[in-house]
Amino acid sequence: MGLRDTRRGGKTSSTSTSSLSQNSTGRFVVHEHHASVLHFDFRLEIAGTLKSWAVPKGPSLDPRHRRLAVAVPDHAVSYINFEGTISEGSYGAGEVRVWDKGTFVVHGDEDALAQLGKGKLRFSLRGAKLRGEFVLLKMQGRDKQWLLIKSRDDFAEDDWHLETVLAARVRQRAPRAEAAARTSRRRASQAQQSESALYLDESQTLPSVPGARPAPMPARVDPMLATLVDAPFSDPDWIYETKWDGVRALCYIEAGRARFISRNDKDMSFRYPELAEVAARLNAEQAILDGEIVAFDERGRPSFQLLQSRVGLKDEAEIARLAATQRVAYCAFDLVYYNGFDLRPAALLHRKALLEELIEESDALKYSAHTTGDGEREFRRAARLGLEGIMAKHQGSTYHARRSNDWLKIKTQLRQEVVIAGYTAPRGARPLFGALVVGLHDDEGRLRYVGHVGGGFNRETLEQTYRLMSRLQRKTAPFDEAPPTNEPVQWVKPSLVCEVKFAEWTADRKLRQPIFIGLRDDKEPAQCTFERMRRARREVAEVDERLSAEGSKNAPPPRRAAKGRKR
């Protein structure tokens, strides 16, 4: 006879007892533990003891939630019904309440201990809140880190919400005030997300991230930059990510607040108020993330043009209006600091694995997923979708505060940030100005003319660019050598940066057919230089040879199949 769902009128589950191990049954309990940080202790009665895991975000009935479960020391079976307060100064001090309890049945021909030894335990729970099949899956290359995952069955619930004991009491005491109850549940959830950090073991050490070192949180981190290469490539030691067409930003999370700092060390947080919730969506007390602020078009593609209305914006009312009507997301692709540990010496895949477990995705915060090995396929996909390109990163790369060939960028179209040095008079029906006169700094820091940019403007960007340039007028050309021009030019102080796309570089280092994409306030003019495109295969060979010579101290974990996360 199959398992029966008492909540749903006796509906029979598809799980049959013929697949269950004989005598592999026991009790389970989930404790809601208000220690120094709120977490949930998941315990299974196995072989005369309570096998225990700390689950920072708590179990879930949503199969899409892969909950981190950190193995902690076994507890005595007598602890299964414990509720009360653990005294200050004792391990796990704080209030403990039973959140759920019941029985469980192990699936398969092997008993629970044998399955745990192999790193995968399949079982069904029969509790008041948790029911149906679950899997405990040990993370590859980790000592104590597991994932607790709900299987897709009759008991699964998409968008399931965990309610704490405290929130449930509030709701039960005010059954006619459902609006107040929803507010209490939401506040309890937000408090859990903003105040909790990973509950680890009794020593409160970092999850298995080789190379991480204890350190105070840095006041500032310079971002790691990628090297431009000529072609996509496929290599099993490299991962491939979307090249987000947005604004690069390091996100500093501390005291429940998220600050977004640009490449040129400007605080952009006030300009993107909708990103304030990022701090509550990352399970950390202190962290530094690397990523991009991205706006998405109606087809779900990143669009730099949609960010143009935010550039240079300071008016609070206009910022609030745009935050409500043109929302952006922070796409995080790296984790460089976490709760007292500097992760920069650790391998990239270790950093990304921890980042993925800490993130609870929302409209404001996205995890930048990756694939392994087939860069040529990823490049074709990016080109087909009209994306800017892809990033290729060596799995074992550490985080350097400089440009490195450990990270490579491959673009589907040529793009370049240039310095605005002047503008020509308008012609025909176009108002304000005809074309931008732009330049780049050479190896000696001199500003060199690289072309005129007249295409790609709409009325909004034309007016925005002219308004900013009109405040910077000067009488002389800012170039080291003034270029010949066919039309009069109004020169400006070279303090504005814009991005253009173009067909190719000419033999005399000029932009052929440049098109305006948008203004940038996240990059200093001095950072706009001639970027040499390097040979991809040569750079890959150099990185592989260098990392091989350095040894395996930062070797990434064993490769695993891509999860197929929606991008």
Buried (B, 14 or more C-beta within 10 A) or exposed (E): EEBBBEEEEEEEBEBEEEEBBEEBBBBBBBBBBBBBBBBBBBBBBBEEBBBBBBBBBBBBBBBEBBBBBBBBEBBEBEBBEBEEEBEEEEEBEBBBBBBBBBEBBBBBEBBBBBBBEEEEBBBBBBBEBBBBBBBBBBBEBBEBBBBBBBBEBBBBEEEBEBBBBBBBEBBEEEEEEEEEBEEBBEEBBBBBBBBBBBBBBEEEEBBBBBBBEEEEBEEEBEBBBBBBBBEBBBBEBBBBBBBBBBBBBBBBBBEBEBBBBBBBEBEBBEBBBBBBBBBBBBBBBBBBBBBBBBBBEEEEBBBBBBBBBBBEBEEEEEBEEBBEEBBBBBBBBBBBBBBBBBBBBBBBBBBBBBBBBBBBBEEBBBBBBBBBBBBBEBBBBBBEBBBBBBBBBBBBBBBBEEBBBBBBBBBBEBBBBBBBBBBBEBEEEEEBBBBBBBBBBEEEEEBBBBBBBBEBBEEEBBEBBBEBBEEBEEEEBBBBEBBEBEEEBBBBBBBBBBBBBBEEBEEEEBBEEBBBBBBBBBBBBEBBBEBEBBEBEEBBEEBBEEBEEEEEEBBBBEBEEBEEEEB
